[in-house]
Amino acid sequence: MSALRDRINAHLPIVLQFLSTASLVAIALSAICGSQSLKELAGSHEMGGSTEIHEGHSHQ
């Protein structure tokens, strides 16, 4: 039992570092995807707004 505990204690810092790095990568990827989604949303909102303005001017 002691040998298993020693193995776990020896590998624990490596595992924790890996989990920390993996979580930082996941956060970075979600931030990149979120910013791209916001750009698309803002772009589609601008396109929709300009279309409504053009339709309003053509009916006058």
C-alpha positions in Angstrom: 0.0 0.0 0.0 2.9 2.3 0.8 4.5 1.7 -2.6 1.2 2.8 -4.4 1.0 5.9 -2.3 4.7 6.7 -3.1 3.9 6.3 -6.8 0.9 8.5 -6.6 2.8 11.2 -4.7 5.7 11.0 -7.3 3.3 11.5 -10.3 0.9 13.9 -8.7 2.8 17.2 -9.5 3.0 16.1 -13.2 -0.7 15.2 -13.4 -1.7 18.5 -11.7 0.6 20.5 -14.1 -1.0 18.7 -17.0 -4.5 19.5 -15.8 -3.6 23.1 -15.2 -2.2 23.4 -18.7 -5.1 21.6 -20.3 -7.6 23.9 -18.5 -5.7 27.0 -19.7 -5.8 25.7 -23.2 -9.5 25.1 -22.9 -10.1 28.6 -21.6 -8.0 30.1 -24.4 -9.9 28.1 -27.1 -13.3 29.1 -25.6 -12.2 32.8 -25.6 -11.2 32.6 -29.2 -14.4 30.9 -30.2 -16.4 33.4 -28.2 -14.7 36.4 -29.8 -15.4 34.9 -33.3 -19.0 34.4 -32.4 -19.3 38.0 -31.2 -17.7 39.3 -34.4 -20.2 37.3 -36.5 -23.1 38.5 -34.4 -22.0 42.1 -34.6 -21.4 41.7 -38.4 -24.8 40.2 -39.0 -26.4 42.9 -36.8 -24.7 45.6 -38.9 -25.8 43.9 -42.1 -29.4 43.7 -40.9 -29.4 47.3 -39.7 -28.1 48.6 -43.0 -30.7 46.5 -45.0 -33.6 48.0 -42.9 -32.2 51.5 -43.6 -32.1 50.9 -47.3 -35.6 49.5 -47.4 -36.9 52.5 -45.5 -35.3 54.9 -48.0 -36.6 53.1 -51.0 -40.2 53.3 -49.8 -40.2 57.0 -49.4 
